[in-house]
Amino acid sequence: MSLFIPPDYFRELQASEVFADTSRPLEVDLGSGEGTFLLGMAAQFPDRQFLGVERMLGRVSKTSRKINRRGLDNAKVMRVESGYAVGWLLPTAGVSRLHLLCPDPWPKKRHAARRLVNQDEFLTGLARILKPGGEFLLKTDDRVYFEDALASLGSRPEFEALDWPQDAFFYPTTDFEQHWLESGRSIHRARWRRL
């Protein structure tokens, strides 16, 4: 079933509850939207498993239908708020890669605390859920959000910055990223490893 509903939203998941086969790496697409990136990765890497996390019901339903139509047994989508999923729900040391692509930038200065990368709960959760050697990958069109992420992750001893050359590996473009590129915006990208 492509729609993943946690058996209990008030305790940490076990990796086997998300996908029964825990031998394959689990990647999480945080704020997966309508699933373009999620589906592209799942189709390209059948040896990995992908969980989309999205809070908007319409997007979750649409993504679930697309997964079913394409017959991707290595992809699921879950409806829950991103910060809660990372801070409390996802399994400890259960995620090999977490992708945060074009998140809501909360551009007003008074809303800066709402940015995921500025929240201690998110950063502590990220360190908890990533396996040692696991990666956090971020893309954003918002320069201030990007600078906040560099500062926040740079101050955490659990993470080290990695290079991310443009053609380093297959990485589909999200719908939001494509929209921003077509409107002439730059996309900032950064990648970190969990030590």
C-alpha positions in Angstrom: 0.0 0.0 0.0 1.5 3.4 -1.0 -0.3 5.4 1.7 1.6 4.8 5.0 -0.4 5.4 8.1 1.6 5.0 11.3 0.1 2.5 13.7 0.6 5.1 16.5 1.4 8.8 15.9 2.6 9.2 19.6 5.6 6.9 19.6 8.7 6.4 17.6 8.3 4.1 14.6 10.3 1.0 14.1 12.0 0.8 10.7 10.1 -2.5 9.9 6.8 -0.7 10.4 7.6 1.6 7.5 8.9 -1.0 5.1 9.0 -4.7 6.1 12.4 -5.2 4.3 14.8 -3.2 6.4 17.9 -4.4 4.4 17.4 -1.7 1.8 18.3 1.9 2.6 15.5 4.2 3.5 15.4 7.8 2.1 12.9 10.4 3.2 11.6 13.2 1.0 10.5 15.8 3.5 7.7 18.0 2.1 7.3 15.8 -0.9 4.6 17.9 -2.6 2.9 16.0 -5.5 5.7 13.4 -5.5 7.7 14.3 -8.6 11.1 13.9 -6.9 9.9 10.9 -4.8 8.7 9.0 -7.8 11.7 9.8 -9.9 14.1 8.5 -7.2 12.0 5.4 -6.6 12.0 4.5 -10.3 15.7 5.1 -10.7 16.8 3.2 -7.5 14.6 0.1 -7.0 17.2 -1.1 -4.5 16.3 1.7 -2.1 13.1 2.6 -0.3 11.5 6.1 -0.3 9.1 7.7 2.1 7.5 11.0 1.2 6.3 13.2 4.1 3.7 15.7 3.3 1.1 17.5 5.5 -1.4 18.5 2.7 -4.0 15.9 2.1 -4.6 16.6 -1.6 -0.9 16.2 -2.3 -0.6 13.0 -0.3 -3.6 11.5 -2.2 -2.2 12.5 -5.5 1.2 11.1 -4.8 -0.3 7.8 -3.5 -2.3 7.4 -6.7 0.8 8.1 -8.8 2.8 5.5 -6.9 0.1 2.9 -7.4 -0.3 3.7 -11.1 3.5 3.2 -11.6 3.6 0.1 -9.5 6.5 1.3 -7.3 6.7 -1.0 -4.4 9.6 0.9 -2.9 7.7 4.2 -2.4 5.2 5.3 0.2 3.8 8.6 1.4 2.7 9.6 4.9 0.6 12.6 5.9 2.2 14.4 8.8 3.9 17.7 9.6 7.6 17.5 8.7 9.1 18.8 11.9 7.1 16.3 14.0 8.1 13.4 11.7 11.8 14.2 12.1 11.6 15.3 15.8 9.5 12.4 17.1 8.2 9.9 14.6 10.8 8.5 12.3 13.0 5.6 13.6 16.3 6.3 15.3 19.3 5.6 12.9 16.8 4.4 10.4 17.3 6.9 7.5 20.2 6.8 5.1 19.3 10.1 3.4 16.9 12.9 4.1 16.0 15.4 1.3 14.6 18.8 2.1 13.8 20.5 -1.3 12.5 24.0 -1.7 10.9 24.2 1.8 8.7 27.0 2.9 11.3 29.8 3.5 9.2 31.8 6.0 10.8 35.0 4.5 9.7 37.5 7.1 12.3 38.2 9.7 9.8 37.7 12.5 9.0 34.2 11.2 12.7 33.0 11.1 12.1 30.7 14.1 9.6 28.8 12.0 12.2 27.7 9.5 12.9 24.0 10.0 16.7 24.5 9.9 16.4 27.0 12.8 14.5 24.6 15.1 16.4 22.6 17.7 13.8 19.9 17.6 14.4 19.4 13.9 18.2 19.5 14.1 18.3 17.1 17.1 15.8 14.8 15.4 17.8 14.9 12.2 20.9 13.8 14.1 18.8 11.0 15.8 17.2 9.6 12.6 20.2 9.6 10.3 22.4 6.6 10.3 26.1 7.2 10.9 27.3 8.3 7.5 23.8 9.2 6.5 23.2 12.4 4.5 21.0 15.5 4.7 20.5 17.2 1.3 19.0 20.7 1.0 17.9 22.8 -2.0 16.3 26.2 -1.7 15.8 29.3 -3.8 15.8 31.5 -0.7 19.3 32.8 0.1 18.4 33.7 3.7 17.1 30.2 4.4 20.2 28.8 2.8 22.5 30.9 5.0 20.5 29.9 8.1 20.9 26.3 7.2 24.7 26.7 6.7 25.0 28.4 10.1 22.7 25.9 11.9 24.3 22.8 10.6 27.7 24.3 10.8 27.3 24.8 14.6 26.3 21.1 15.1 29.3 18.8 15.8 27.2 15.8 14.6 27.4 17.0 10.9 30.1 17.7 8.4 29.6 19.6 5.2 30.1 17.7 1.9 30.7 18.9 -1.6 27.8 18.6 -4.0 28.9 19.1 -7.6 26.1 19.8 -10.1 26.4 16.4 -11.8 27.5 14.3 -8.8 24.6 11.8 -9.0 21.1 11.4 -10.4 18.8 13.9 -8.7 15.4 14.8 -10.2 14.1 18.3 -10.2 11.1 19.1 -8.0 8.0 20.9 -9.3 8.9 24.0 -7.1 12.5 23.9 -8.2 11.5 23.8 -11.9 9.1 26.7 -11.4 11.8 28.8 -9.7 14.4 28.0 -12.3 12.0 29.0 -15.1 11.4 32.3 -13.4 15.1 33.0 -13.2 15.8 32.3 -9.6 19.0 30.6 -8.4 18.9 27.3 -6.5 21.2 27.0 -3.6 22.3 23.5 -2.6 24.1 21.9 0.4 24.8 18.5 1.7 25.9 17.2 5.1 27.0 13.8 6.5 26.0 12.5 9.9 29.2 11.7 11.8 
